[in-house]
């Protein structure tokens, strides 16, 4: 008499094979992402390397800057008035086009 396998052994076999396939795909994606460069050759040519040196004139210009307090800034900033826009009550509607035009007056 031939021994038969139970259903649970087939489910276990399919599960292990499925996990191994998924694990292989994930491992390949990780390997592919780690070896592939994110920059193109044109970008690699355009990138300027950082040397870590700071120009002394930049530091001198930063030291010469004037620092203003909040009170001084309030005195320096002057609000400019905005012009008022008023519409006239008269609208002209030409009969040939059927569109309305409005006249706007700007007063300061």
PyMOL commands that set and color helices and strands:
alter all, ss='L'
color gray80, all
select helices_A, chain A and resi 7-35+41-46+56-64+70-76
alter helices_A, ss='H'
color red, helices_A
select strands_A, chain A and resi 84-93+100-107
alter strands_A, ss='S'
color yellow, strands_A
deselect
rebuild
show_as cartoon
